[in-house]
Amino acid sequence: MMIAPKKVFQTALYVRISVENEQKIEADSIGTQIQMLKDFASQMPEIQVYDIYCDNDITGTTFERPGFQEMMRMVKLKKIRCIVVKDLSRFGRDYLEVSSYLELILPVFDIRFLSVNDHFDSQDYRGTTGGMELAFRNLINGMYSKDISVKVKSARKTRERRGEYLNGVAFYGYRKDPADKYHLLVDEEVRWVIRVIFMMSVQGRSTTEIAKWLNEQGIPCPAEYKKAKGLYYNKKLIEEKAVWIQSTVRKIIRDERYTGKMISNMRSCMEVGKNVIKNNPSSEWIVVEGTHEAIDKVENCVLAAIRSMGQAMLDGARVCREERMEGIEKLKREKEGLEKQLLKHKAEKGGMYEQYKKGKMTKEEFLAMQKQHQEQAEVLEQKIQGKREKIEAKEKEQKARKKVQDELRTAEVLTEYDSKMIGQIVEKVIVHAGGDVELVMKNRDSYARVFGEIGEMRK
């Protein structure tokens, strides 16, 4: 009688280590797990290793893991007939999900499942659930995961309240401090890019226009910059080479972390093991001021400059206003005096004619006096016109000053940058090499006169 050859199982070896807390306990355990599973497989002639699937630094409470998903894809293609893990916790920590795989999904595909440390082989439990002991192990793994999750979140919140930066890679414009991985330093290579983005935004350029300009200048976008620096980028790229897009520019413009504050707890996981993230209301954000050097937003510099002008104008406004009003009133009084003199001359001219008609003066005397009065009247009219022009100029200046004052009052009460409102009074913003910001005002002549007067007053 011939003995039938033993069935050979194309086998997947699956290994996993979890997030930060488990990494500390199980340092370098990926290699240890792989070696353990290889040794185990070598002792079982019916097992032939098809491939090794690994998930590094991913929690077991979710099954949305790249290595796990690839292994299950091979299961569905019938490339794999057996799965071997170190223990159930490596496979997963969600009690219901693990049970679903062991009791429903894997049996449907006729997959043999072995857990080395749990001494579990699904082939020994065909038609059953695997025993009460396995169910308890599975349940305990789930409870452990939830307990660890609470502790990790608590520790993370403590660090966030200290203003520590906890992400793996610094956000664009900054780099990790070599002396303290939780502290950020400005990345001097791209500081100027951030400032240019802020400057163009202040000038009223749209995010689409800014993105287009950055691409035309050949400036690498954050994703390409990280790639060039060999840094980890955790988002999928649709195109082979990433470019600047308006949403990236908008995100930078709105990110208050560039002002030197650390903002965290903006998002949170809704449930342990579920990859569902919710946005937290701003009232729940953790904001710590002064945690790193600010790449001052040009918007803030513009607002500061406007407030400074407003304060300077306020300091000199009362004295200047009194002096200006006195000057205008004096000119008006002088003009009125000249107008009275002119009326008097006109009256005298009529009296001279009456005297001439009555024969009280000769024709030659009349013509001589008439010429003299005419010359005096012309002088008075010129003086009156001069006063009138000065008054009109002063009143025009007064209106211009009021416009400047109203513009500054409107802008200086802004709590955040309003490009539309600022754009009504600022023509352009110039950022000099030293970082100083110069405002070119639309009503620049009036501003020059107003602050010229204030400067003279302070001398």
C-alpha positions in Angstrom: 0.0 0.0 0.0 1.4 3.5 -1.0 1.4 6.2 1.6 -0.1 9.5 0.3 2.4 12.4 0.5 1.6 15.0 3.2 -0.1 18.2 2.1 2.3 21.1 1.7 1.0 24.5 2.8 2.3 27.7 1.1 2.8 29.7 4.3 2.9 33.4 5.2 5.0 34.4 8.2 3.4 37.5 9.7 5.2 39.8 12.2 4.3 43.1 13.7 5.5 45.5 16.4 3.2 48.3 17.6 3.5 51.9 18.4 5.8 53.7 20.8 5.0 51.9 24.0 5.5 48.4 22.6 8.7 49.5 20.7 10.3 50.3 24.0 9.5 46.9 25.4 10.1 44.8 22.3 13.1 46.6 20.8 14.4 45.0 17.6 11.6 42.3 18.0 10.9 42.2 14.2 14.1 40.3 13.6 13.5 38.1 16.6 9.9 37.3 15.5 11.1 36.4 12.0 13.8 34.1 13.2 11.4 32.4 15.6 8.9 31.8 12.9 11.5 30.5 10.5 12.8 28.1 13.1 9.3 26.9 13.8 8.5 26.5 10.1 11.8 24.5 9.5 10.6 21.9 12.0 7.3 21.3 10.1 7.9 19.7 6.7 4.4 20.4 5.5 5.1 24.2 5.8 6.8 25.9 2.9 7.4 29.6 3.5 5.9 31.6 0.6 6.7 35.1 2.0 7.2 37.2 5.1 4.8 40.1 5.8 5.7 42.8 8.2 4.0 45.8 9.8 6.4 48.0 11.7 5.2 50.7 14.2 1.5 50.0 13.6 -1.1 49.3 16.3 -2.8 46.0 16.4 -6.2 47.6 17.1 -6.6 48.3 13.4 -6.4 45.8 10.5 -5.7 48.6 8.0 -2.0 47.7 7.9 0.0 47.5 4.6 1.7 44.2 5.4 -1.5 42.6 6.7 -3.6 43.8 3.7 -1.0 42.5 1.2 -1.0 39.1 3.0 -4.8 38.9 2.8 -4.6 39.8 -0.9 -2.4 36.8 -1.4 -4.9 34.7 0.6 -7.8 35.8 -1.7 -5.6 34.9 -4.8 -5.1 31.5 -3.2 -1.3 31.9 -3.2 -1.2 31.3 0.6 -2.8 28.3 2.4 -1.4 28.9 5.9 -0.5 31.8 8.3 1.9 31.6 11.2 2.3 34.3 13.9 4.3 34.5 17.1 1.1 35.0 19.2 -2.4 36.2 18.8 -1.5 39.8 19.8 0.8 40.0 16.7 -2.2 39.2 14.5 -4.4 41.8 16.1 -5.7 43.2 19.4 -9.3 43.9 18.5 -11.2 41.0 20.1 -14.2 41.0 17.7 -12.1 41.5 14.6 -9.6 38.7 15.5 -12.5 36.4 16.3 -14.1 37.3 12.9 -10.9 36.3 11.1 -10.3 33.1 13.0 -13.9 31.8 13.0 -15.3 33.2 9.7 -12.9 34.7 7.2 -9.9 32.4 7.3 -12.1 29.2 7.3 -13.9 30.5 4.2 -10.6 30.5 2.3 -9.5 27.2 4.0 -6.5 28.8 5.6 -4.6 27.0 8.3 -3.7 29.4 11.2 -0.9 28.8 13.7 0.0 30.8 16.8 3.4 29.6 18.1 3.4 30.9 21.7 -0.3 30.1 22.1 0.2 26.5 20.9 -2.7 27.0 18.6 -3.2 25.2 15.3 -6.6 25.7 13.6 -6.3 22.3 12.0 -6.8 20.8 15.5 -10.1 22.7 15.9 -11.9 22.1 12.6 -15.6 22.8 13.2 -15.1 24.5 16.5 -14.1 28.0 17.7 -10.7 27.0 19.1 -11.6 26.6 22.7 -12.3 28.8 25.7 -8.7 29.5 26.4 -8.1 31.0 23.0 -11.2 33.2 23.4 -9.9 34.5 26.7 -6.5 35.2 25.3 -8.1 37.1 22.5 -10.3 39.1 24.9 -7.4 40.0 27.2 -5.3 41.2 24.2 -8.2 43.6 23.4 -8.5 44.9 26.9 -4.7 45.3 27.1 -4.7 47.4 24.0 -7.4 49.8 25.3 -5.5 50.2 28.6 -2.3 51.0 26.9 -4.1 53.4 24.6 -5.3 55.4 27.6 -1.9 55.5 29.1 -0.2 56.5 25.9 -2.7 59.3 25.3 -2.2 60.6 28.8 1.5 60.7 28.4 1.2 62.4 25.0 -1.1 65.1 26.5 1.5 65.8 29.2 4.2 66.4 26.5 1.9 68.5 24.4 1.2 70.8 27.3 4.9 71.3 27.6 5.0 72.4 24.0 7.0 69.4 22.7 6.9 68.6 19.0 5.9 64.9 18.9 5.7 64.2 15.1 8.4 62.2 13.4 9.4 64.9 10.9 9.3 68.7 11.3 6.8 70.6 9.3 8.0 72.6 6.3 10.2 75.6 7.3 11.6 73.8 10.4 13.9 70.9 11.3 14.4 68.8 14.4 16.9 70.1 16.9 19.8 67.5 17.0 20.2 68.2 20.7 16.5 67.7 21.5 14.2 65.8 19.1 11.1 67.5 20.7 12.4 71.0 19.8 12.3 72.7 16.5 14.8 75.0 14.7 14.2 77.1 11.7 15.3 75.5 8.5 17.4 78.3 7.0 17.3 76.8 3.5 13.6 77.5 3.2 13.0 80.3 5.6 12.9 82.8 2.7 10.3 80.7 0.9 7.9 80.9 3.8 8.5 84.7 4.0 7.9 85.1 0.3 4.6 83.2 0.5 3.5 85.5 3.4 4.6 88.6 1.5 2.7 87.7 -1.7 -0.3 86.9 0.4 -0.1 90.3 2.0 0.1 91.9 -1.5 -3.3 90.4 -2.3 -2.0 87.5 -4.5 -4.3 84.5 -4.5 -3.0 81.1 -3.3 -3.3 79.8 -6.9 -1.1 82.7 -8.2 1.5 82.1 -5.4 1.6 78.3 -6.2 2.1 79.1 -9.9 4.9 81.6 -9.2 6.7 79.1 -6.9 6.5 76.4 -9.6 7.8 78.8 -12.3 10.8 79.6 -10.1 11.5 75.9 -9.7 11.2 75.9 -5.9 10.6 72.4 -4.6 7.3 71.9 -2.8 7.3 70.5 0.8 6.9 66.9 -0.5 9.8 67.2 -3.0 11.9 69.0 -0.4 11.5 66.2 2.1 12.2 63.6 -0.6 15.4 65.4 -1.6 16.4 65.5 2.1 15.7 61.8 2.5 12.9 62.6 5.0 9.8 60.5 5.5 6.6 61.7 3.7 3.4 59.9 4.9 1.0 60.9 2.1 0.4 59.3 -1.3 1.5 61.2 -4.3 -0.6 61.0 -7.5 2.1 62.3 -9.8 5.7 61.2 -10.0 6.9 64.7 -9.1 4.9 66.8 -6.7 4.3 70.5 -7.3 3.0 73.5 -5.4 -0.8 73.6 -5.3 -3.1 76.2 -3.8 -4.1 74.1 -0.8 -0.5 73.7 0.2 0.1 77.4 0.1 -3.2 78.1 2.0 -2.2 75.6 4.7 1.1 77.5 5.2 -0.5 80.9 5.3 -3.1 79.7 7.9 -0.6 77.8 10.1 -0.1 79.8 13.3 2.9 77.6 14.3 5.1 79.9 12.1 4.5 82.5 14.8 6.5 80.5 17.3 3.6 78.7 19.1 3.1 74.9 19.2 -0.5 73.8 18.5 -1.5 70.2 19.1 -4.6 68.1 19.9 -6.3 69.5 16.7 -7.4 66.0 15.8 -8.1 62.8 17.7 -9.1 59.2 17.1 -12.8 58.6 17.7 -12.3 55.0 19.0 -9.4 52.7 19.8 -8.7 50.5 16.8 -10.8 52.4 14.4 -9.0 54.6 11.9 -11.5 57.3 12.1 -10.1 60.8 12.9 -12.2 63.7 14.0 -11.3 67.4 14.0 -11.4 68.8 17.5 -13.0 72.3 18.2 -10.4 75.1 18.6 -11.4 75.3 22.3 -9.8 71.8 22.8 -6.5 72.7 21.1 -3.4 72.7 23.2 -1.5 76.0 22.4 1.8 76.8 23.9 3.5 80.1 23.1 7.2 80.6 22.4 8.2 77.0 21.9 10.4 77.7 18.9 11.8 80.6 16.9 9.1 82.3 14.8 9.3 82.8 11.1 7.4 86.0 11.5 4.4 86.2 9.2 4.5 89.3 7.0 0.9 89.7 7.9 1.8 90.2 11.5 4.6 92.6 10.6 2.1 94.7 8.5 -0.4 94.8 11.3 2.3 95.8 13.7 3.5 98.6 11.3 0.0 99.9 11.0 -0.6 99.9 14.7 2.7 101.7 15.2 1.7 104.4 12.7 -1.7 104.6 14.3 -0.1 105.2 17.7 2.4 107.8 16.4 -0.5 109.6 14.8 -2.5 109.4 18.0 0.4 110.8 20.0 0.8 113.8 17.7 -2.8 114.3 16.6 -4.0 116.6 19.3 -1.2 119.1 19.2 -1.1 119.0 15.4 -4.9 119.4 15.1 -4.9 122.4 17.4 -2.1 124.1 15.5 -3.7 123.3 12.2 -7.1 124.7 13.3 -5.5 127.8 14.7 -3.7 128.3 11.3 -6.9 127.9 9.3 -8.9 130.3 11.6 -6.1 132.9 11.4 -6.1 132.7 7.6 -9.9 133.1 7.5 -9.7 136.1 9.8 -7.0 137.7 7.7 -9.1 137.0 4.5 -12.1 138.6 6.1 -10.1 141.7 7.1 -8.8 142.0 3.5 -12.3 141.6 2.1 -13.5 144.5 4.4 -10.7 146.7 3.1 -11.7 145.9 -0.4 -15.3 146.8 0.2 -14.1 150.1 1.8 -12.0 150.9 -1.3 -15.0 150.2 -3.6 -17.1 152.5 -1.5 -14.5 155.2 -1.6 -14.2 154.9 -5.3 -18.0 155.6 -5.6 -17.6 158.7 -3.4 -14.7 160.1 -5.5 -16.9 159.9 -8.6 -19.7 161.9 -6.8 -17.1 164.5 -5.8 -15.9 164.7 -9.4 -19.4 165.2 -10.7 -20.0 168.0 -8.2 -16.9 169.7 -9.4 -15.0 169.3 -6.1 -12.0 167.8 -7.9 -10.5 168.2 -11.4 -10.5 165.5 -14.0 -6.8 164.9 -13.6 -7.2 164.6 -9.8 -10.1 162.1 -10.2 -8.2 159.9 -12.7 -5.0 159.9 -10.5 -7.0 158.9 -7.4 -9.0 156.3 -9.4 -5.8 154.7 -10.6 -4.3 154.7 -7.1 -7.5 153.0 -5.7 -7.5 150.5 -8.6 -4.0 149.5 -7.8 -4.7 149.1 -4.1 -7.9 147.1 -4.9 -5.9 144.8 -7.2 -3.3 144.2 -4.4 -6.1 143.5 -1.9 -7.7 141.0 -4.4 -4.4 139.3 -4.9 -3.9 139.0 -1.1 -7.5 137.7 -0.7 -7.0 135.1 -3.4 -3.7 134.1 -1.8 -5.4 133.6 1.6 -8.3 131.7 -0.1 -5.9 129.3 -1.8 -4.0 128.7 1.4 -7.3 128.0 3.2 -8.4 125.6 0.5 -5.0 123.9 0.6 -5.1 123.6 4.4 -8.6 122.2 4.3 -7.6 119.8 1.6 -4.7 118.7 3.8 -7.1 118.4 6.7 -9.4 116.1 4.7 -6.3 114.0 3.6 -5.2 113.7 7.2 -8.6 112.6 8.3 -8.6 110.0 5.6 -5.2 108.7 6.8 -6.5 108.7 10.4 -9.7 106.9 9.5 -7.7 104.3 7.4 -5.3 103.6 10.3 -8.1 103.5 12.9 -10.0 101.0 10.8 -6.9 98.8 10.2 -5.4 98.9 13.6 -8.4 97.4 15.3 -8.1 94.2 13.2 -7.3 91.2 15.4 -6.2 89.2 12.3 -5.0 90.0 8.8 -7.8 91.0 6.4 -6.2 91.1 2.9 -9.2 92.9 1.4 -9.2 95.7 4.0 -5.4 96.1 4.1 -5.3 96.1 0.3 -7.5 99.2 0.3 -4.7 101.2 1.9 -1.5 99.3 1.2 -0.3 99.2 -2.4 2.6 96.8 -1.9 4.8 95.3 0.8 8.6 95.2 0.5 10.5 92.7 2.6 14.2 93.8 2.8 17.1 91.4 3.2 17.4 92.0 6.9 13.7 91.0 7.4 12.4 94.6 7.8 9.0 95.2 6.2 8.3 98.4 4.2 4.7 99.5 3.4 4.0 101.4 0.3 0.7 103.1 0.9 -1.8 103.9 -1.9 -2.3 107.4 -0.4 1.4 107.8 0.0 1.6 111.6 -0.5 -0.9 112.2 2.4 1.0 109.7 4.6 4.3 111.4 3.8 2.8 114.9 4.8 1.2 113.6 7.9 4.2 111.8 9.3 6.5 114.5 8.1 4.6 117.0 10.3 4.7 114.6 13.2 8.4 114.1 12.8 9.0 117.9 12.7 6.9 118.3 15.8 9.0 115.8 17.7 12.3 117.6 16.9 
